[in-house]
Amino acid sequence: MIMINQQLLDYIKQQSNEGASQEQIKNSLSASGWQENDIRDAFSVLASNTTSRPYLSASATLREAWSLYKQRLSILLGIAAISAAFIMLTAVVSFYASILTSIMWLLVIMASIWSQIAIIYAIQDNQKGIGVFEAYRRGWHKLFNYWWVVFLVGAVTTGGLFLFIIPGIVFMVWFCLAGLVLITEDTRGINALLKSREYVRGKWGSMFWRLIFINLYFLIMVIAIIIPFSIIAALIGGAFIGAVNIIMQLIVYFVIAPLAITYLFLVYKNFRDAKPNLVFSPTKKQKNTFFFIAMLGPIIAIAIIAYVTIRVGTYRARSRDTSLIRGASIIRHQLMLYRLSHGQYPLSLEALFSEPNAITIPSNPEMSHLVQYQRISATDYELCVQLETQEDKCISSGF
């Protein structure tokens, strides 16, 4: 099987479309340092791929995914086992060292991404029979680039969702193959997103259905598993619920996740092979447009989080102020009753609430210092509350 650099193939396609002859293209590539054998093989591959392959249905792709999953079962389970073991270790460390929780869960995210890349390599190079550690080794070299592509896809999709939702759905479908483009073709960054869009171009609805199909399939699978286990848990008791949770996690780690990646890889391969003569030459304007949308997404998300945080803080402050004012009114009424009973105001609020018939107000340690009482004389006092959303209020016997 001939392995040709995808950039070399793209260059030959682009030059051919622009009217350059084979001789001109060969001379240009030779001058750039390409070997004659590589150039000849590239032209041979392009000549053999002039006819596009038909698009497989979602169900046919799923059957092929199951077949490939079974063929590479031991490797995929090994990759998933390493990832699952690391996640469990992280949970244990975080439990005993809570100060490391944020760092450990960040490592979990990176480990999950690393395992995804390893699965892609294990599927892509299945004929070479690479093992678990070789898949992880290859994945290590693409870890940051893959993370960056995943971030860009998420950011662009988020930015599109903020542009009245529909653009976000369109972007999600366009760019769903970006990570696979990076791994298999070494097309990086925003270029990976744009090339994914080119593969999906003209087939957006078909790709959308393929994504919906696999999610519905996994949903039905999970429901089919949960229902009988839930019935058993109801019959045996609550102790079995924990076992159900563990079983579901194992199914996600060892079946759903690797099978989903396998399915998406086959979808990508099918869409790529259906356009063998695709010429990919993104413009600077295209790159800048989607990069702007990618940056817009996190900015808007942060702005919304900040706004909600401020609004929630303001609401809580107003609620505290309302509680303080209501409490001050109750205390004022109690003070009036105390004077009618004793002929004078109490020396302190503690003395007031120690009365047998006094209404007990629950004490909030965070708010108790915001209420200040001072007896000015036997017939006068000042009661002040410190408020957050308005000026402090003080009342006295003449209020």
Secondary structure, 3 states (H helix, E strand, C coil): CCCCCHHHHHHHHHHHHCCCCHHHHHHHHHHCCCCHHHHHHHHHHHHHCCCCCCCCCHHHHHHHHHHHHHHCHHHHHHHHHHHHHHHHHHHHHHHHCHHHHHHHHHHHHHHHHHHHHHHHHHHHCCCCCCCHHHHHHHHHCCHHHHHHHHHHHHHHHHHHHHCCCHHHHHHHHHCCCHHHHHHHHCCCHHHHHHHHHHHHCCCHHHHHHHHHHHHHHHHHHHHHHHHHHHHHHHHHCCHHHHHHHHHHHHHHHHHHHHHHHHHHHHHHHHHHHCCCCCCCCCCHHHHHHHHHHHHHHHHHHHHHHHHHHHHHHHHHHHHHHHHHHHHHHHHHHHHHHHHHHHCCCCCCHHHHHCCCCCCCCCCCCCCHHHEEEEEEECCEEEEEECCCCCCCEEEECCC
